[in-house]
Amino acid sequence: MMHIPWVAVFLSLKVACSALCIDLVIGIPLSFLLARNKFYGKEIFDTILTLPMVMPPTVMGYYLLVALGHNSPLGNWLQFLGINLIFTWQSAVIAAVFITFPLVVNPSRVAFETINTRYEHVAQLSGISGIAIFFRIFLPLAWENILANALLAFARALGEFGATLMVAGSIPGKTQTMSTAIYEAVQEGNDYEANSLVILLSLICIFVLIITKYLSSRKTWARTE
Amino acid sequence: MNFFIDFTKKLYTSNNSFELNLRFRSQEKVILITGPSGSGKTLLLHSIAGLIKPDKGKIILNRKTITHTEKNIFIRPQKREISYLFQNYALFPHLTVKQNIAFSLVKGIFNPRRKQTYDLIYPWVQRFELEHLLDAYPSQLSGGQQQRVALARAMINQPKTLLLDEPFSALDPSLRTKLREEIDHWQSLTQGLLIIVSHDCEDIKIFKGSHLRIEKGSCV
C-alpha cells in the first residue's frame, strides 16, 4: 500500500463529497418541484436533465469546457470576477455534479411522486403549513430512497473519469483523482500503483453498494405499510 | 345557514372530463351524502375541506363562508377547523401512534418527538383505549385500531366540522356501533357539523339528518 498516491485518493473523496452535497441541496428541492408541478416545457427540461446518463462523459466534459472557457459569456464573466475554473479541483466537482445529477433527481422525484396525497391533506387540515409538510411528511417518507440513490451517485462521482479529465485535467497533487491517476499509472507502466489504486477504488465502491443494499432492504414502517 | 353549497368544478383527465355541479342547503347538524362510486362524493368532500378549489360558486359551513369565488374568498384548509377521516385512515406510516395523535399539536417543521409526553392527547387516548399502543407504528395495528387512532387524531384538532368518508365500510358490526357512539358523543359535546359520505343504505337509517344524493356530479 506504499505506492498509493494518497493525495489523489483524498482529492477523489473531496470531489465526490462536494458533488454529493451540491446534488442533494439543488436536487432535492428540484425533484420535489418536478414531482408536484406541471409547467410548460417540463418534458424538454426532463430530457435535458436525463441527458448526462446516456451521453459519453467526454461530451459532457467538452460542453463544460466550452461553457467555462474564456470564449464563452459565462467564462468571460467568471474571468472578470477573477475566477478561473478550468484545471482546478472545483471544476472536477462541477463535472461530477453534471454527471451524477440525474442519478439523484430522477429517483427522488419518483420517491416524492409515490407518496399518498392523503398524508398531505391530513397535515393541511391539521393546520400545518406547506413548508412544514415538506419537512414532516415528504422528506421523511422519501428520505431512505433518496439516500440510497445519493450513495450510488457518490460512487459514480468517485469514479468519474471522462468529464473530469476534460475540464480538470490530471495534474498530480492538484487535480489528479483516483481514476485519472489509474490511467496515468497504466500509461507509465507503473503496474504496482495502478493495481493498488484499482483495488482500493473497487473496495470503496463495494462498500458503498453494500450500504445502499442495506438501506433499501431495511424493513421499516414504510415498506411494511 | 348551517350548510350551503352552490358551486361547479370541472376536472379533466387524459381523455374525458367530469363536471361537478352541486346546489344544496341544510340547517341540520348531520349531512349524509350518498351516490354510486364515481359520482363525485369524494370531490365534494375535498371541496368542502379546501383541498380542491371550485371553479365558481360558494360554500358556507357553520354560518361561515369558506369559499366564495366571486368575492375571492378561499379559506386555506389549515384555517377551516375541519377534520377529515379518510377511508383508509391515512395514518402517517413513519410516526408512532403517539406522534400521529399529537401531530397537530406541534406546528413547526419538526414532528412530535417519539420520547416526549403530550398531556393533551391523554383524554383521547383513554377514550379510545389506545394506552398500550402509543409506541406502535400504524403498520402494526389492526383495521379497527387504526380507525381509533385516526379518530383520536381527528378529534384532537377540536374541529367544528367532521368529514367521514365511508367510515363503516371496513368495520364489523360491533365496531360500527362503537364508532357511532363516539361520533354521537363528539356531536353532543361540540354541536359540530357532521358530514358523512357513504354508498351504504344502512348509514342513512342510522344517522338522522339531511340527505344529499349525487349522481354523475349533480344533485338528485
Interface residues (C-beta under 8 A of the other chain):
Chain A: N116 R118 Y119 H121 V122 A123 Q124 L125 S126 G127 I128 S129 I131 A132 F135 R136 I137 P140 L141 W221 A222 T224 E225
Chain B: H46 A49 G50 L51 R76 P77 Q78 K79 R80 I82 S83 Y84 F86 N88 A90 F92 P93 H94 F103 S104 K107 G108 I109 F110 N111 Y137 P138 S139 R153 N157
